[in-house]
Amino acid sequence: MTLDDYLTVIAASKPGDWRATVLPTFLFRVVPIRAAGGSTVDFEVHEHSTTLTFVRDIRFGMAWGLIGDKNYAEPWIEKLPNKRAQGVLIDFMFNGALVYRDMLVAVDGWRCIMPQPIDDAGPVFRVPKRRFEIAKLVHQLVGPETSFDSYFKRVGMQVVDEAWP
């Protein structure tokens, strides 16, 4: 199976095909806390908040929730009432092994989970179709009950038929 085959299966799936498990996920990283002088004074554990298992083939899975960028900033976010956004890692797993990592964006105070466009020169921000489908799926699985399509349109994103990744 290739990465392309793997991501195609996920993009074609529906929310009902997945089972979510919340903390603990046991998928974490240890981050040092630094003092003013640069020395390590303590450690924090950052962890994915949710694992997602594809019930039609349990070899497929995703892990969601590890913050990759606390202060994500791009021009398209300026169109939202709340300008705060965070980049959140989505790890794609096969038989428990990490096969690909992407970053989605929690926008408008975590009211919607959005894909990153492949360009930052708008006003039309292009998003490959498969990336759009996966971001929408993740929003439906772990996001709030807001309209993904309304947010997608509001920020000026457009689905394009381009290869991804």
C-alpha positions, 0 to 999 in steps of 0.5 A: 500500500502506498501513502497515496492509497492510504490517504485516499481510503481516509478521504473517502471515509465517513464519520460513522466509519470511525471510533474515537477514543479520548485521553490518554492516547499514549502518543506524547512528547516531552517538552523542556521548560526553560528558565530565563538563562536557558537552563531546563527547570522542568518538563511538560508532557504534550499529548494528542487528545484523541485517537481515531480508529477506522472500524472497517479496517482497524489497521488505519488510524489517526491521532489528533490534538497535539499542538504544533503551533500555538500562535498560527497566523496567516492572512486568511485567518484575519477574515474571522471574528476571533483572530486566534488560531492554533496549528494542530497535528494530525498523525496518520497511523497504519498498524500503529506506525506513523506514516504521515503527519499534517497540521490542521488549523483550529480557528475562531477560538476552536470553533472550526478545524480547517485545512492549511491552504497550499498558498498564502497569497489570496484572496482565493486560498487553494486547498487540494481536494483530498486535504479538504476532505480529510480536514472536513472529516476530522472537523466532523469527528473532533470539532464542534458542531459548526458548519465547516463549509461556511467557515471554508467559504468565509475565509476564501478557500477553494478546493482545487484538483491538485495532488496532495501531499 
